[in-house]
Amino acid sequence: MKYHFIAIGGSAMHNIAIALKEKGEDVTGSDDQIFEPSKSRLAQYGILPETMGWHPELITTDIEVVVLGMHAKADNPELLKAQELGLKIYSYPELLYEHSKGKTRVVIAGSHGKTTITSMVLHVLNYHERPTDFMVGAQLEGFDNMVKLTEDNDFILLEGDEYLSSALDKRPKFLWYKPNIALISGIAWDHVNVFPDFEIYKQQFVDFTECMTNGSTLVYYENDPVLKEIALQATKPTRKHAYVIPEYDITDGETYLETNEGPMPIEIFGEHNLQNIAGAKWICQHMGVDEDDFYEAIATFKGASKRLEKIVETDNTLVFKDYAHSPSKVNATTDAVKQQFPTKTLCVGLELHTYSSLTASFLKEYKNTLDKADEVIIYYSKKALEIKRMPELTISQIQDSFDREDVIVFTNADDFHAHLKAKQFKNHVLLLMSSGNYGGLDFEDLKTWV
């Protein structure tokens, strides 16, 4: 079949395009800007657009499916041409559903942890050479592409995102998947630009449970009261399995997970990751992996890309960076690092980057999330506020939101970088958290500062 991707440079979009190309399909695409690593990877597979921009002349009647990315607006000239020609137009979650109608669909959802849990499950399956189709939102060690689509595999493992599907489809992506097996890791308000209050956001997860197949299986984190209420009231899944944080111990900065065979050292740390492991174990068992085999594999899991990734380790200083940006993620990651390294000074550098985190009314959700940090540095770009057409924030607003008067705030990237460079790191852990790029911070340069 011939596919054309509008906004092919997106994280999921370019991986799906590559997966279809590897499957032998005819794939083209376009975008107005494509960044690394998408750019190099598309070029490697011969599907990088020759020129950037939108080219309606590329949209012809021989295209069987147009795949519309979230980056493309409703007035996109290629989209308008496709509509004019009456072509079949899918969002990428709709495309994945169409591909997986004959498979057992396993969907990992939740406000936090879904990428890591999906990666854990995929790591375990790969470790035991159990092939599956999949779509994961982060790069994982040992995998060239984070999407695989075949005709033969019985299962497809999907990271279920609650954000909107496309400019034409305002439903959350995960409502397309109609899972046979699903996990919800937790519910904490996010994406305030499309879900303006918590009740609206919560309803998306209610709808998710109701789009599951009849007689399906739902796995959920028991200690989230909002999630527990939704899970117990769900009618489509007939089997429901709750999980909690497993027993563990920390010795000399190493985490040991309690198993039937005794304490087992693991490569990752933090209660949020132990919670993720417990959920991943249930999913793997429903996919045919027994408990002992799960533990053998998960002991070698080093984490998904950008998730609590150690980038510097010296005799007295550690530096981690994490994709955390929502309040629940910021709180969980900060607590995890402080618990793992209680005798070190914890310095947090947090970039407020998303629409939600730059919204004054939402900032109050960050209250007490950085209480475990000894020092806090906040960076946000005034230019980002201008681009998003949002009102300016004040230093006092940010300090009040985090309930810390000692918060240092930078709005200029060079000043933020200079402050880090001038800082004396001694017996420190520097934890950098953002879904952005910290104003272009050079991590290779940073390694020479600490």
MILUM-732739 format. One record per residue (C-alpha): residue in three letters; x, z, y. Coordinates in nm, 2 decimals. Each point is the difference from the previous one (the first is absolute). Example, Ala and Ser with C-alpha at 12.3 -4.5 7.8 and 13.67 -1.06 7.14 Angstrom:
2
{type->ALA&u->1.23&w->0.78&v->-0.45} $
{type->SER&u->0.14&w->-0.07&v->0.34} $
//
This chain:
450
{type->MET&u->0.00&w->0.00&v->0.00} $
{type->LYS&u->0.10&w->-0.05&v->0.36} $
{type->TYR&u->0.01&w->0.32&v->0.22} $
{type->HIS&u->0.07&w->0.03&v->0.37} $
{type->PHE&u->0.08&w->0.34&v->0.15} $
{type->ILE&u->-0.09&w->0.07&v->0.36} $
{type->ALA&u->0.24&w->0.28&v->0.11} $
{type->ILE&u->0.23&w->-0.04&v->-0.30} $
{type->GLY&u->0.26&w->0.23&v->0.14} $
{type->GLY&u->-0.18&w->0.33&v->-0.07} $
{type->SER&u->0.13&w->0.25&v->-0.25} $
{type->ALA&u->-0.27&w->-0.06&v->-0.27} $
{type->MET&u->-0.07&w->-0.36&v->0.11} $
{type->HIS&u->0.35&w->-0.13&v->-0.06} $
{type->ASN&u->0.03&w->0.18&v->-0.33} $
{type->ILE&u->-0.33&w->-0.15&v->-0.12} $
{type->ALA&u->0.11&w->-0.35&v->0.12} $
{type->ILE&u->0.32&w->0.04&v->-0.20} $
{type->ALA&u->-0.18&w->0.12&v->-0.31} $
{type->LEU&u->-0.23&w->-0.31&v->0.01} $
{type->LYS&u->0.30&w->-0.22&v->0.05} $
{type->GLU&u->0.17&w->0.15&v->-0.31} $
{type->LYS&u->-0.32&w->-0.05&v->-0.19} $
{type->GLY&u->0.03&w->-0.38&v->0.07} $
{type->GLU&u->-0.26&w->-0.03&v->0.28} $
{type->ASP&u->0.04&w->-0.22&v->0.31} $
{type->VAL&u->0.06&w->0.24&v->0.29} $
{type->THR&u->0.04&w->-0.06&v->0.38} $
{type->GLY&u->-0.04&w->0.23&v->0.29} $
{type->SER&u->0.04&w->0.07&v->0.37} $
{type->ASP&u->0.05&w->0.28&v->0.25} $
{type->ASP&u->0.10&w->0.05&v->0.36} $
{type->GLN&u->0.28&w->0.24&v->-0.09} $
{type->ILE&u->0.17&w->0.10&v->-0.32} $
{type->PHE&u->0.25&w->0.29&v->-0.03} $
{type->GLU&u->0.24&w->0.10&v->-0.27} $
{type->PRO&u->-0.01&w->0.04&v->-0.29} $
{type->SER&u->-0.31&w->-0.23&v->-0.02} $
{type->LYS&u->0.18&w->-0.28&v->0.17} $
{type->SER&u->0.30&w->-0.02&v->-0.24} $
{type->ARG&u->-0.22&w->0.05&v->-0.30} $
{type->LEU&u->-0.24&w->-0.28&v->0.10} $
{type->ALA&u->0.29&w->-0.23&v->0.06} $
{type->GLN&u->0.15&w->0.09&v->-0.34} $
{type->TYR&u->-0.32&w->-0.13&v->-0.17} $
{type->GLY&u->-0.03&w->-0.30&v->0.22} $
{type->ILE&u->-0.32&w->0.10&v->0.18} $
{type->LEU&u->0.13&w->0.11&v->0.34} $
{type->PRO&u->-0.19&w->-0.19&v->0.27} $
{type->GLU&u->0.22&w->-0.27&v->0.17} $
{type->THR&u->-0.11&w->0.11&v->0.35} $
{type->MET&u->-0.16&w->0.32&v->0.12} $
{type->GLY&u->-0.35&w->-0.01&v->0.14} $
{type->TRP&u->-0.35&w->-0.12&v->-0.10} $
{type->HIS&u->-0.04&w->-0.36&v->-0.10} $
{type->PRO&u->-0.36&w->-0.11&v->-0.07} $
{type->GLU&u->0.12&w->-0.34&v->-0.11} $
{type->LEU&u->0.13&w->0.18&v->-0.32} $
{type->ILE&u->-0.35&w->0.09&v->-0.10} $
{type->THR&u->-0.13&w->-0.29&v->-0.21} $
{type->THR&u->-0.28&w->-0.06&v->-0.25} $
{type->ASP&u->0.25&w->0.01&v->-0.30} $
{type->ILE&u->0.05&w->0.38&v->0.06} $
{type->GLU&u->-0.21&w->0.18&v->-0.26} $
{type->VAL&u->0.05&w->0.36&v->0.14} $
{type->VAL&u->0.10&w->0.13&v->0.34} $
{type->VAL&u->0.13&w->0.35&v->-0.01} $
{type->LEU&u->-0.06&w->0.18&v->0.33} $
{type->GLY&u->0.23&w->0.29&v->0.10} $
{type->MET&u->-0.10&w->0.29&v->0.22} $
{type->HIS&u->0.25&w->-0.11&v->0.27} $
{type->ALA&u->-0.20&w->-0.32&v->0.07} $
{type->LYS&u->-0.28&w->0.03&v->0.25} $
{type->ALA&u->-0.36&w->-0.14&v->-0.02} $
{type->ASP&u->0.09&w->-0.28&v->0.24} $
{type->ASN&u->0.31&w->-0.11&v->-0.19} $
{type->PRO&u->0.01&w->-0.38&v->0.03} $
{type->GLU&u->0.09&w->-0.05&v->-0.37} $
{type->LEU&u->-0.29&w->0.23&v->-0.10} $
{type->LEU&u->-0.24&w->-0.19&v->0.23} $
{type->LYS&u->0.11&w->-0.32&v->-0.16} $
{type->ALA&u->-0.05&w->0.14&v->-0.35} $
{type->GLN&u->-0.35&w->0.11&v->0.09} $
{type->GLU&u->-0.08&w->-0.34&v->0.15} $
{type->LEU&u->0.11&w->-0.16&v->-0.33} $
{type->GLY&u->-0.20&w->0.24&v->-0.20} $
{type->LEU&u->0.30&w->0.12&v->-0.20} $
{type->LYS&u->-0.01&w->0.31&v->-0.22} $
{type->ILE&u->0.15&w->0.29&v->0.20} $
{type->TYR&u->0.11&w->0.32&v->-0.17} $
{type->SER&u->0.16&w->0.32&v->0.14} $
{type->TYR&u->0.29&w->0.10&v->-0.23} $
{type->PRO&u->-0.20&w->0.29&v->-0.17} $
{type->GLU&u->-0.27&w->-0.25&v->-0.08} $
{type->LEU&u->0.26&w->-0.24&v->-0.14} $
{type->LEU&u->0.14&w->0.29&v->-0.22} $
{type->TYR&u->-0.35&w->0.08&v->-0.12} $
{type->GLU&u->-0.07&w->-0.36&v->-0.09} $
{type->HIS&u->0.32&w->-0.01&v->-0.20} $
{type->SER&u->-0.07&w->0.33&v->-0.18} $
{type->LYS&u->-0.37&w->-0.04&v->-0.10} $
{type->GLY&u->0.10&w->-0.02&v->-0.37} $
{type->LYS&u->0.25&w->0.29&v->0.01} $
{type->THR&u->-0.02&w->0.38&v->0.01} $
{type->ARG&u->0.04&w->0.08&v->0.36} $
{type->VAL&u->0.19&w->0.32&v->0.08} $
{type->VAL&u->-0.01&w->0.10&v->0.37} $
{type->ILE&u->0.19&w->0.27&v->0.18} $
{type->ALA&u->-0.16&w->0.12&v->0.32} $
{type->GLY&u->0.02&w->0.28&v->0.25} $
{type->SER&u->0.12&w->0.08&v->0.35} $
{type->HIS&u->0.35&w->0.09&v->-0.12} $
{type->GLY&u->0.21&w->-0.05&v->-0.30} $
{type->LYS&u->-0.16&w->-0.32&v->-0.13} $
{type->THR&u->0.31&w->-0.22&v->0.03} $
{type->THR&u->0.22&w->0.26&v->-0.17} $
{type->ILE&u->-0.25&w->0.06&v->-0.28} $
{type->THR&u->-0.05&w->-0.37&v->-0.06} $
{type->SER&u->0.38&w->-0.03&v->-0.01} $
{type->MET&u->0.04&w->0.29&v->-0.24} $
{type->VAL&u->-0.26&w->-0.16&v->-0.24} $
{type->LEU&u->0.17&w->-0.34&v->0.02} $
{type->HIS&u->0.34&w->0.16&v->-0.05} $
{type->VAL&u->-0.12&w->0.17&v->-0.32} $
{type->LEU&u->-0.16&w->-0.31&v->-0.14} $
{type->ASN&u->0.31&w->-0.20&v->0.08} $
{type->TYR&u->0.23&w->0.26&v->-0.16} $
{type->HIS&u->-0.20&w->-0.03&v->-0.33} $
{type->GLU&u->-0.02&w->-0.38&v->0.03} $
{type->ARG&u->-0.38&w->-0.01&v->0.03} $
{type->PRO&u->-0.08&w->-0.30&v->0.21} $
{type->THR&u->-0.28&w->0.01&v->0.26} $
{type->ASP&u->-0.11&w->-0.19&v->0.30} $
{type->PHE&u->0.04&w->0.19&v->0.32} $
{type->MET&u->0.00&w->0.02&v->0.38} $
{type->VAL&u->0.20&w->0.28&v->0.17} $
{type->GLY&u->0.06&w->0.05&v->0.37} $
{type->ALA&u->0.37&w->0.09&v->-0.01} $
{type->GLN&u->0.32&w->-0.13&v->-0.16} $
{type->LEU&u->0.09&w->0.17&v->-0.33} $
{type->GLU&u->0.34&w->0.01&v->-0.16} $
{type->GLY&u->0.03&w->-0.25&v->-0.29} $
{type->PHE&u->-0.27&w->-0.23&v->0.13} $
{type->ASP&u->0.06&w->-0.33&v->0.20} $
{type->ASN&u->-0.37&w->-0.03&v->0.10} $
{type->MET&u->-0.26&w->0.26&v->0.05} $
{type->VAL&u->-0.29&w->-0.22&v->-0.12} $
{type->LYS&u->-0.03&w->-0.15&v->-0.35} $
{type->LEU&u->-0.30&w->-0.22&v->-0.10} $
{type->THR&u->-0.03&w->-0.14&v->-0.35} $
{type->GLU&u->-0.27&w->-0.13&v->-0.23} $
{type->ASP&u->0.11&w->0.21&v->-0.30} $
{type->ASN&u->0.04&w->0.37&v->0.10} $
{type->ASP&u->-0.30&w->0.22&v->-0.07} $
{type->PHE&u->0.05&w->0.24&v->0.29} $
{type->ILE&u->0.04&w->-0.04&v->0.37} $
{type->LEU&u->0.13&w->0.29&v->0.21} $
{type->LEU&u->-0.10&w->-0.01&v->0.37} $
{type->GLU&u->0.09&w->0.21&v->0.30} $
{type->GLY&u->-0.34&w->0.05&v->0.16} $
{type->ASP&u->0.02&w->0.00&v->0.38} $
{type->GLU&u->-0.30&w->0.12&v->0.20} $
{type->TYR&u->0.09&w->-0.22&v->0.31} $
{type->LEU&u->-0.21&w->-0.31&v->0.08} $
{type->SER&u->0.03&w->-0.31&v->-0.21} $
{type->SER&u->0.02&w->-0.27&v->0.27} $
{type->ALA&u->-0.14&w->-0.12&v->0.33} $
{type->LEU&u->-0.30&w->-0.14&v->-0.18} $
{type->ASP&u->-0.05&w->0.29&v->-0.24} $
{type->LYS&u->-0.01&w->0.35&v->0.16} $
{type->ARG&u->-0.03&w->0.18&v->-0.33} $
{type->PRO&u->0.28&w->0.21&v->-0.13} $
{type->LYS&u->0.23&w->-0.19&v->-0.24} $
{type->PHE&u->-0.06&w->0.24&v->-0.29} $
{type->LEU&u->-0.37&w->-0.07&v->-0.01} $
{type->TRP&u->0.08&w->-0.35&v->-0.15} $
{type->TYR&u->0.17&w->0.13&v->-0.31} $
{type->LYS&u->-0.29&w->0.16&v->-0.20} $
{type->PRO&u->0.24&w->0.21&v->-0.21} $
{type->ASN&u->-0.04&w->0.09&v->-0.36} $
{type->ILE&u->0.25&w->0.29&v->0.05} $
{type->ALA&u->0.06&w->0.15&v->0.35} $
{type->LEU&u->0.20&w->0.28&v->0.16} $
{type->ILE&u->-0.06&w->0.16&v->0.34} $
{type->SER&u->0.29&w->0.21&v->0.11} $
{type->GLY&u->-0.16&w->0.17&v->0.31} $
{type->ILE&u->-0.20&w->-0.07&v->0.31} $
{type->ALA&u->0.13&w->0.06&v->0.35} $
{type->TRP&u->-0.13&w->-0.18&v->0.31} $
{type->ASP&u->0.20&w->-0.31&v->0.09} $
{type->HIS&u->-0.04&w->-0.35&v->0.16} $
{type->VAL&u->-0.19&w->0.15&v->0.30} $
{type->ASN&u->-0.02&w->-0.35&v->0.15} $
{type->VAL&u->-0.25&w->-0.11&v->-0.27} $
{type->PHE&u->-0.14&w->0.33&v->-0.12} $
{type->PRO&u->-0.07&w->0.19&v->0.32} $
{type->ASP&u->-0.09&w->0.33&v->-0.16} $
{type->PHE&u->0.07&w->0.18&v->-0.33} $
{type->GLU&u->-0.35&w->-0.04&v->-0.14} $
{type->ILE&u->0.03&w->-0.38&v->0.03} $
{type->TYR&u->0.34&w->0.00&v->-0.16} $
{type->LYS&u->-0.12&w->0.23&v->-0.28} $
{type->GLN&u->-0.29&w->-0.23&v->-0.08} $
{type->GLN&u->0.25&w->-0.28&v->-0.09} $
{type->PHE&u->0.11&w->0.21&v->-0.30} $
{type->VAL&u->-0.36&w->0.07&v->-0.10} $
{type->ASP&u->-0.06&w->-0.37&v->0.00} $
{type->PHE&u->0.32&w->-0.05&v->-0.20} $
{type->THR&u->-0.13&w->0.22&v->-0.28} $
{type->GLU&u->-0.33&w->-0.18&v->0.01} $
{type->CYS&u->0.17&w->-0.34&v->-0.04} $
{type->MET&u->0.16&w->0.11&v->-0.33} $
{type->THR&u->-0.12&w->-0.16&v->-0.32} $
{type->ASN&u->-0.27&w->0.19&v->-0.20} $
{type->GLY&u->0.16&w->0.24&v->-0.25} $
{type->SER&u->0.34&w->-0.01&v->0.18} $
{type->THR&u->0.26&w->0.28&v->0.03} $
{type->LEU&u->0.08&w->0.19&v->0.32} $
{type->VAL&u->0.31&w->0.21&v->0.04} $
{type->TYR&u->0.02&w->0.22&v->0.31} $
{type->TYR&u->0.20&w->0.28&v->0.17} $
{type->GLU&u->-0.21&w->0.32&v->-0.06} $
{type->ASN&u->0.13&w->0.21&v->0.29} $
{type->ASP&u->-0.13&w->-0.24&v->0.27} $
{type->PRO&u->-0.35&w->0.14&v->0.06} $
{type->VAL&u->-0.14&w->-0.31&v->0.17} $
{type->LEU&u->0.13&w->-0.22&v->-0.28} $
{type->LYS&u->-0.12&w->0.24&v->-0.27} $
{type->GLU&u->-0.36&w->-0.02&v->0.15} $
{type->ILE&u->0.01&w->-0.38&v->0.00} $
{type->ALA&u->0.14&w->-0.02&v->-0.36} $
{type->LEU&u->-0.26&w->0.24&v->-0.14} $
{type->GLN&u->-0.29&w->-0.18&v->0.17} $
{type->ALA&u->0.12&w->-0.35&v->-0.11} $
{type->THR&u->-0.24&w->-0.17&v->-0.24} $
{type->LYS&u->0.19&w->-0.31&v->-0.12} $
{type->PRO&u->0.29&w->0.17&v->-0.17} $
{type->THR&u->-0.11&w->0.19&v->-0.31} $
{type->ARG&u->0.34&w->0.15&v->-0.08} $
{type->LYS&u->0.17&w->0.21&v->0.27} $
{type->HIS&u->0.34&w->0.16&v->-0.02} $
{type->ALA&u->0.13&w->0.24&v->0.26} $
{type->TYR&u->0.36&w->0.08&v->0.05} $
{type->VAL&u->0.21&w->0.26&v->0.19} $
{type->ILE&u->0.36&w->0.05&v->0.10} $
{type->PRO&u->0.19&w->0.07&v->-0.32} $
{type->GLU&u->0.23&w->0.30&v->-0.05} $
{type->TYR&u->0.36&w->-0.05&v->0.13} $
{type->ASP&u->0.31&w->0.17&v->0.11} $
{type->ILE&u->0.27&w->-0.08&v->0.26} $
{type->THR&u->0.36&w->0.10&v->-0.09} $
{type->ASP&u->0.30&w->-0.09&v->0.22} $
{type->GLY&u->-0.19&w->-0.28&v->0.18} $
{type->GLU&u->-0.13&w->-0.15&v->-0.33} $
{type->THR&u->-0.36&w->0.00&v->-0.11} $
{type->TYR&u->-0.09&w->0.07&v->-0.36} $
{type->LEU&u->-0.34&w->-0.09&v->-0.13} $
{type->GLU&u->-0.15&w->0.22&v->-0.27} $
{type->THR&u->-0.09&w->-0.20&v->-0.32} $
{type->ASN&u->-0.09&w->0.08&v->-0.36} $
{type->GLU&u->0.36&w->-0.05&v->-0.08} $
{type->GLY&u->0.12&w->0.23&v->0.28} $
{type->PRO&u->0.13&w->-0.05&v->0.35} $
{type->MET&u->0.09&w->-0.37&v->0.08} $
{type->PRO&u->0.20&w->-0.10&v->0.31} $
{type->ILE&u->-0.15&w->-0.27&v->0.21} $
{type->GLU&u->0.15&w->-0.23&v->0.26} $
{type->ILE&u->-0.27&w->0.06&v->0.27} $
{type->PHE&u->-0.12&w->0.32&v->0.16} $
{type->GLY&u->-0.28&w->0.16&v->0.20} $
{type->GLU&u->-0.34&w->0.13&v->-0.11} $
{type->HIS&u->-0.17&w->-0.32&v->0.12} $
{type->ASN&u->0.22&w->-0.20&v->-0.24} $
{type->LEU&u->-0.07&w->0.25&v->-0.28} $
{type->GLN&u->-0.37&w->-0.05&v->0.07} $
{type->ASN&u->0.06&w->-0.37&v->-0.02} $
{type->ILE&u->0.17&w->0.04&v->-0.34} $
{type->ALA&u->-0.30&w->0.19&v->-0.14} $
{type->GLY&u->-0.23&w->-0.28&v->0.11} $
{type->ALA&u->0.22&w->-0.27&v->-0.13} $
{type->LYS&u->0.02&w->0.17&v->-0.34} $
{type->TRP&u->-0.38&w->-0.01&v->-0.04} $
{type->ILE&u->-0.01&w->-0.37&v->0.09} $
{type->CYS&u->0.28&w->-0.09&v->-0.24} $
{type->GLN&u->-0.18&w->0.19&v->-0.28} $
{type->HIS&u->-0.31&w->-0.21&v->0.07} $
{type->MET&u->0.22&w->-0.31&v->-0.02} $
{type->GLY&u->0.13&w->0.11&v->-0.34} $
{type->VAL&u->0.33&w->0.19&v->0.08} $
{type->ASP&u->0.01&w->0.34&v->-0.17} $
{type->GLU&u->0.13&w->0.31&v->0.18} $
{type->ASP&u->0.35&w->0.02&v->-0.15} $
{type->ASP&u->0.06&w->-0.37&v->0.08} $
{type->PHE&u->-0.12&w->0.06&v->0.36} $
{type->TYR&u->0.24&w->0.28&v->0.06} $
{type->GLU&u->0.29&w->-0.19&v->-0.15} $
{type->ALA&u->-0.06&w->-0.28&v->0.24} $
{type->ILE&u->-0.09&w->0.19&v->0.32} $
{type->ALA&u->0.32&w->0.20&v->-0.02} $
{type->THR&u->0.18&w->-0.32&v->0.11} $
{type->PHE&u->-0.24&w->-0.09&v->0.28} $
{type->LYS&u->0.20&w->0.01&v->0.33} $
{type->GLY&u->-0.29&w->-0.08&v->0.24} $
{type->ALA&u->-0.16&w->-0.30&v->0.17} $
{type->SER&u->0.18&w->-0.17&v->0.29} $
{type->LYS&u->-0.03&w->0.19&v->0.34} $
{type->ARG&u->-0.16&w->0.31&v->-0.17} $
{type->LEU&u->0.22&w->0.30&v->0.06} $
{type->GLU&u->0.31&w->-0.21&v->-0.04} $
{type->LYS&u->0.34&w->0.17&v->0.03} $
{type->ILE&u->0.22&w->-0.21&v->0.22} $
{type->VAL&u->0.29&w->0.24&v->0.08} $
{type->GLU&u->0.16&w->0.28&v->-0.19} $
{type->THR&u->0.32&w->0.18&v->0.13} $
{type->ASP&u->0.15&w->0.34&v->-0.08} $
{type->ASN&u->-0.24&w->0.18&v->0.24} $
{type->THR&u->-0.26&w->-0.25&v->0.11} $
{type->LEU&u->-0.28&w->-0.21&v->-0.17} $
{type->VAL&u->-0.21&w->-0.27&v->0.17} $
{type->PHE&u->-0.33&w->-0.12&v->-0.14} $
{type->LYS&u->-0.24&w->-0.26&v->0.13} $
{type->ASP&u->-0.37&w->-0.02&v->-0.10} $
{type->TYR&u->-0.29&w->-0.23&v->0.07} $
{type->ALA&u->-0.21&w->0.31&v->0.09} $
{type->HIS&u->-0.21&w->-0.05&v->0.31} $
{type->SER&u->-0.34&w->0.15&v->-0.05} $
{type->PRO&u->-0.04&w->0.38&v->0.04} $
{type->SER&u->-0.04&w->0.08&v->-0.37} $
{type->LYS&u->0.31&w->-0.20&v->-0.09} $
{type->VAL&u->0.20&w->0.15&v->0.28} $
{type->ASN&u->-0.09&w->0.35&v->-0.10} $
{type->ALA&u->0.06&w->-0.07&v->-0.38} $
{type->THR&u->0.34&w->-0.16&v->0.06} $
{type->THR&u->0.12&w->0.27&v->0.24} $
{type->ASP&u->-0.11&w->0.28&v->-0.23} $
{type->ALA&u->0.17&w->-0.17&v->-0.30} $
{type->VAL&u->0.34&w->-0.04&v->0.17} $
{type->LYS&u->0.00&w->0.36&v->0.14} $
{type->GLN&u->-0.09&w->0.14&v->-0.35} $
{type->GLN&u->0.27&w->-0.21&v->-0.16} $
{type->PHE&u->0.27&w->0.10&v->0.25} $
{type->PRO&u->-0.11&w->0.34&v->0.14} $
{type->THR&u->0.35&w->0.11&v->0.12} $
{type->LYS&u->0.05&w->-0.31&v->0.21} $
{type->THR&u->-0.12&w->-0.06&v->0.35} $
{type->LEU&u->-0.28&w->-0.26&v->-0.01} $
{type->CYS&u->0.00&w->-0.24&v->0.29} $
{type->VAL&u->-0.30&w->-0.24&v->0.00} $
{type->GLY&u->0.00&w->-0.33&v->0.19} $
{type->LEU&u->-0.35&w->-0.14&v->0.00} $
{type->GLU&u->-0.11&w->-0.33&v->0.15} $
{type->LEU&u->-0.36&w->-0.03&v->0.11} $
{type->HIS&u->-0.06&w->-0.36&v->-0.07} $
{type->THR&u->-0.35&w->-0.07&v->-0.14} $
{type->TYR&u->-0.32&w->-0.04&v->0.20} $
{type->SER&u->-0.13&w->0.33&v->-0.13} $
{type->SER&u->0.31&w->0.20&v->0.08} $
{type->LEU&u->0.01&w->-0.14&v->0.36} $
{type->THR&u->-0.37&w->0.09&v->0.06} $
{type->ALA&u->-0.03&w->0.33&v->0.20} $
{type->SER&u->-0.32&w->0.11&v->-0.18} $
{type->PHE&u->0.17&w->-0.05&v->-0.34} $
{type->LEU&u->0.32&w->0.18&v->0.09} $
{type->LYS&u->-0.16&w->0.34&v->-0.05} $
{type->GLU&u->0.00&w->-0.08&v->-0.37} $
{type->TYR&u->0.38&w->0.05&v->0.00} $
{type->LYS&u->-0.04&w->0.37&v->0.09} $
{type->ASN&u->0.24&w->0.22&v->-0.21} $
{type->THR&u->0.12&w->-0.30&v->-0.21} $
{type->LEU&u->0.36&w->0.06&v->0.12} $
{type->ASP&u->0.00&w->0.38&v->-0.01} $
{type->LYS&u->0.26&w->0.01&v->-0.28} $
{type->ALA&u->0.25&w->-0.20&v->0.21} $
{type->ASP&u->0.27&w->0.19&v->0.20} $
{type->GLU&u->0.04&w->-0.28&v->0.25} $
{type->VAL&u->-0.25&w->-0.28&v->0.10} $
{type->ILE&u->0.07&w->-0.33&v->0.18} $
{type->ILE&u->-0.29&w->-0.23&v->0.07} $
{type->TYR&u->0.05&w->-0.36&v->0.10} $
{type->TYR&u->-0.27&w->-0.26&v->0.11} $
{type->SER&u->0.03&w->-0.32&v->0.19} $
{type->LYS&u->-0.19&w->-0.04&v->0.32} $
{type->LYS&u->0.01&w->-0.37&v->-0.06} $
{type->ALA&u->-0.19&w->0.05&v->-0.32} $
{type->LEU&u->-0.28&w->0.18&v->0.20} $
{type->GLU&u->-0.01&w->-0.30&v->0.24} $
{type->ILE&u->-0.02&w->-0.25&v->-0.28} $
{type->LYS&u->-0.28&w->0.19&v->-0.17} $
{type->ARG&u->-0.16&w->0.05&v->0.35} $
{type->MET&u->-0.01&w->0.37&v->-0.04} $
{type->PRO&u->0.02&w->0.28&v->0.27} $
{type->GLU&u->0.33&w->0.16&v->0.05} $
{type->LEU&u->0.09&w->0.33&v->-0.17} $
{type->THR&u->0.17&w->0.29&v->0.16} $
{type->ILE&u->0.27&w->0.23&v->-0.14} $
{type->SER&u->-0.24&w->0.30&v->0.04} $
{type->GLN&u->-0.27&w->-0.18&v->-0.20} $
{type->ILE&u->0.25&w->-0.05&v->-0.29} $
{type->GLN&u->0.13&w->0.35&v->0.01} $
{type->ASP&u->-0.36&w->0.14&v->0.01} $
{type->SER&u->-0.10&w->-0.22&v->-0.29} $
{type->PHE&u->0.29&w->0.12&v->-0.22} $
{type->ASP&u->-0.05&w->0.35&v->0.13} $
{type->ARG&u->0.37&w->0.02&v->0.08} $
{type->GLU&u->0.15&w->0.04&v->0.35} $
{type->ASP&u->0.35&w->-0.07&v->-0.13} $
{type->VAL&u->-0.08&w->-0.36&v->-0.10} $
{type->ILE&u->0.24&w->-0.25&v->0.17} $
{type->VAL&u->-0.17&w->-0.32&v->0.09} $
{type->PHE&u->0.16&w->-0.35&v->0.07} $
{type->THR&u->-0.18&w->-0.31&v->0.11} $
{type->ASN&u->0.32&w->-0.21&v->0.03} $
{type->ALA&u->0.16&w->-0.11&v->-0.32} $
{type->ASP&u->0.36&w->0.01&v->0.14} $
{type->ASP&u->-0.04&w->0.36&v->0.11} $
{type->PHE&u->-0.14&w->0.09&v->-0.34} $
{type->HIS&u->0.29&w->-0.16&v->-0.18} $
{type->ALA&u->0.25&w->0.16&v->0.24} $
{type->HIS&u->-0.14&w->0.34&v->-0.05} $
{type->LEU&u->0.04&w->-0.03&v->-0.38} $
{type->LYS&u->0.35&w->-0.14&v->0.04} $
{type->ALA&u->0.11&w->0.29&v->0.22} $
{type->LYS&u->-0.15&w->0.27&v->-0.22} $
{type->GLN&u->0.23&w->0.23&v->-0.20} $
{type->PHE&u->-0.13&w->-0.01&v->-0.36} $
{type->LYS&u->0.14&w->0.29&v->-0.19} $
{type->ASN&u->-0.18&w->0.13&v->-0.31} $
{type->HIS&u->-0.30&w->-0.22&v->0.10} $
{type->VAL&u->-0.26&w->-0.22&v->-0.16} $
{type->LEU&u->-0.11&w->-0.28&v->0.23} $
{type->LEU&u->-0.34&w->-0.13&v->-0.10} $
{type->LEU&u->-0.11&w->-0.32&v->0.17} $
{type->MET&u->-0.37&w->-0.10&v->-0.04} $
{type->SER&u->-0.17&w->-0.32&v->0.12} $
{type->SER&u->-0.20&w->-0.31&v->-0.10} $
{type->GLY&u->0.20&w->-0.18&v->0.26} $
{type->ASN&u->0.38&w->-0.05&v->0.06} $
{type->TYR&u->0.08&w->0.29&v->0.24} $
{type->GLY&u->0.06&w->-0.23&v->0.29} $
{type->GLY&u->0.25&w->-0.21&v->-0.19} $
{type->LEU&u->0.21&w->0.28&v->-0.13} $
{type->ASP&u->0.31&w->-0.13&v->-0.18} $
{type->PHE&u->0.02&w->0.20&v->-0.32} $
{type->GLU&u->0.35&w->-0.12&v->-0.08} $
{type->ASP&u->0.11&w->0.13&v->0.34} $
{type->LEU&u->-0.18&w->0.32&v->-0.06} $
{type->LYS&u->0.21&w->0.07&v->-0.31} $
{type->THR&u->0.30&w->0.03&v->0.22} $
{type->TRP&u->-0.16&w->0.26&v->0.22} $
{type->VAL&u->-0.07&w->0.28&v->-0.25} $
//
